[in-house]
Amino acid sequence: MKYYVYENPRLGRGRVHRADCGFCQNKEAPLPASPNRNGTWHGPFNRCDAFAKIAVLGVTDIKACSACDP
């Protein structure tokens, strides 16, 4: 399973998503690590590396996605 991290520095928020999550959609658009309106997607990662990545982003509101529950 692949995982992605969404970083929204404006809100100080980071979320870990499974690749098949409806919010993530395997990041076919926008591409991983490309900026969108509010933030940036990072990945793909394995689960452990996704949570390690989110821990070093400097955001304070860190959670797993409540929809896909990675």
Kinemage of the C-alpha trace (Angstrom):
@kinemage 1
@onewidth
@group {chain A} dominant
@subgroup {mainchain}
@vectorlist {calphas} color= white
{ca met a 1} P 0.000 0.000 0.000
{ca lys a 2} L 1.201 3.502 -0.836
{ca tyr a 3} L 0.583 6.547 1.357
{ca tyr a 4} L 0.714 10.282 0.707
{ca val a 5} L 1.129 13.263 3.012
{ca tyr a 6} L -0.834 16.464 2.493
{ca glu a 7} L 0.767 19.572 3.965
{ca asn a 8} L -1.189 22.803 4.414
{ca pro a 9} L 1.255 25.306 5.929
{ca arg a 10} L -1.303 28.111 5.895
{ca leu a 11} L -3.374 26.178 8.441
{ca gly a 12} L -0.419 24.412 10.059
{ca arg a 13} L -2.033 21.101 9.130
{ca gly a 14} L -0.735 17.785 7.861
{ca arg a 15} L -2.630 14.596 7.023
{ca val a 16} L -1.559 11.093 6.022
{ca his a 17} L -3.750 9.431 3.373
{ca arg a 18} L -3.830 5.977 1.812
{ca ala a 19} L -3.277 6.175 -1.948
{ca asp a 20} L -6.805 4.918 -2.612
{ca cys a 21} L -8.423 7.540 -0.353
{ca gly a 22} L -11.116 9.652 -1.995
{ca phe a 23} L -9.271 12.806 -0.953
{ca cys a 24} L -5.952 11.555 -2.301
{ca gln a 25} L -7.041 9.546 -5.388
{ca asn a 26} L -3.494 8.200 -5.818
{ca lys a 27} L -2.524 11.794 -6.590
{ca glu a 28} L -3.187 11.548 -10.301
{ca ala a 29} L -4.006 15.275 -10.253
{ca pro a 30} L -2.374 17.359 -8.951
{ca leu a 31} L 0.868 15.446 -9.182
{ca pro a 32} L 2.637 14.485 -5.959
{ca ala a 33} L 4.689 17.287 -4.420
{ca ser a 34} L 3.123 19.901 -6.698
{ca pro a 35} L 1.463 22.899 -5.075
{ca asn a 36} L -2.289 23.327 -5.259
{ca arg a 37} L -4.579 25.976 -3.805
{ca asn a 38} L -3.758 25.381 -0.152
{ca gly a 39} L -0.824 23.038 0.166
{ca thr a 40} L 1.452 20.351 -1.161
{ca trp a 41} L 1.261 16.582 -1.578
{ca his a 42} L 4.329 14.507 -0.701
{ca gly a 43} L 4.916 10.879 -1.591
{ca pro a 44} L 4.386 8.107 -2.291
{ca phe a 45} L 5.677 6.506 0.910
{ca asn a 46} L 5.194 3.322 2.846
{ca arg a 47} L 3.071 3.865 5.986
{ca cys a 48} L 5.998 4.254 8.377
{ca asp a 49} L 7.813 6.745 6.121
{ca ala a 50} L 4.618 8.790 5.606
{ca phe a 51} L 4.247 9.334 9.351
{ca ala a 52} L 7.976 10.090 9.620
{ca lys a 53} L 7.677 12.686 6.836
{ca ile a 54} L 4.701 14.444 8.402
{ca ala a 55} L 6.570 14.685 11.702
{ca val a 56} L 9.347 16.807 10.156
{ca leu a 57} L 7.200 19.187 8.089
{ca gly a 58} L 6.851 21.791 10.824
{ca val a 59} L 3.052 21.684 10.979
{ca thr a 60} L 1.360 21.453 14.370
{ca asp a 61} L -1.989 19.819 13.512
{ca ile a 62} L -0.907 16.298 12.494
{ca lys a 63} L -3.425 13.472 12.030
{ca ala a 64} L -4.257 10.492 9.916
{ca cys a 65} L -7.091 11.100 7.449
{ca ser a 66} L -10.400 10.333 9.144
{ca ala a 67} L -11.901 9.058 5.872
{ca cys a 68} L -9.344 6.396 4.921
{ca asp a 69} L -7.890 5.803 8.433
{ca pro a 70} L -4.341 4.881 7.441
